[in-house]
Amino acid sequence: MTLPALSDIFDDYELLDGEERYRLLIELGRSLEPMPDPLKTDSTKVRGCSASVWLYAMPQPDHRLHFLADSNAAITKGIVALVLSAVQDRPAEEILAMDIPTELARFDLSRQLSSNRTQGIPNMIALIRDTAARLA
């Protein structure tokens, strides 16, 4: 399943209030491509997240990166999907040139969600960027 574009998600997100935003994130998390359990290992686990989050990069022949990800918490899984919406299936060079935190800033997640829910985002972004740097 293809994730919606970040701009499309924001168009919906900005029209909603707190509870509805939570529901939107949960629905977004449900749209993630299923991650097979054998890929949920210590080496694919994102450190620093309050919930368990796994991220697995699948380099494509055309130098694009396709990610599989999952979380054991519904809202966290939605945040993961939000981050992936910014980078999914993009070339490694484009991901490296992108300022992912700025792309996500308009969602103001730190004000909408507890710090426990957002503390792992920088680590997830760092892992995505490290993967892109290895492949660029």
N, C-alpha and C positions, 0 to 999 in steps of 0.2 A: 504494500500500500504506500502511496506517495504522500508525504507530509505536505500540508499546505504551505504556501510561501509565508515568510515571517510578516510581510506587510499585510497579507490577508488576515492572518491571525490577529494582528494589532487592530485592524479595522473593526473586528468583532469585540476584541478585548476592551477597547476604550469606551464602548457603549454600555458596558456592564458595571455592576457594583460588586462589592467584595465577595458575597456568596456565589453570585453568578460567575465571577471570574474563577473561583475555585472549580466550579462545574466545568467551565470551558477548559481549564488545564487538565482536569481528570479525563474529559473526552479526548483531548489532544493526546494524552498518554495512551489511551486505548487504541489510537490510530497507529502507534508504533508497530513496525514489522516485528513479528514474534522472534525472540532471541532463544535459540535452542539451549536447553539447560546445560549441555556439556560445555558451552562457551562461557558459562557463568563460573569463572574460576578466580582464584586469588590474583592471577596476572591480569585479568580484565576488570577487576574491581577498582572503582574510582575511590581514592583515599579522601578522607576528610568530609564525607557525606554522613549526615545523621542517619539516613536510611541506606540500605544497600543499593548501590548503583553499579551496573556493569556496562562497559563500553568496548565494543570490538570493531575494529576497522577492517574493511574488505577493499583493498586497492583494486581498481578496475583497470582493464587493459589500456584505456584511454587516459590514464593518470588521474581519474576522478576517484574520490573516496566515498564509499558507501559504508554507513555505520549501522550496526545492530546495537541496541541498548535496551536495558530493562532496569526496573527498580521494584523493590518489594513494598513501596508506599505509593498510593495512587497520585497524590499531588506532586510528589517528587518525580514520578514517572512523566507527568505532564511537563514539568520544568525541563526534564531531559529532552522530551520531544520538542520543546520550544527552542532549546539550544541547537538541536539537530536540524530544525527547520532552517536555521541560518547557514548550515554548512553541507547538508546532505547532497551527495552526488555532484559536488563541485570539484574542480581541479585543485590539486594540492597547492599550486602556486596562488590561486585565488583565495584559498582559505588562509594562507600565510599573510596575504596582503590585507585581509579583512580585519577590522577592529571589532571582534565579536562582542566584547563588553558594551561598546557603544551601540551596536545593533540591538542589544537586549535592554539598554538603559531606558528606552521609552516605555517599557513595561513596568518600570519602577518596582521591581519585585521585592526589593528590600523594605519598601513601605507596605506592600500588599501581604507579604508572607513573613513568618518568623525567621529570625536569623538561622535557626536550626535547619530550615528548609532550603535556604539559599547558600549556606556556607560552602558547599561542595562545588558550586558553579565554577569558581576560578580554577579548581583542580581539573574539572572536566574540560574546560577550555584549554588549559595547558596540555592536557593529554591529546586533545584533538590537534593542537598546533604542533606538538612534538611529532605526532604521526605524519602530519602534512610535511613537516621539515625533512623527515627521513625520506619521503617519497618525491619531494620537489627536485 
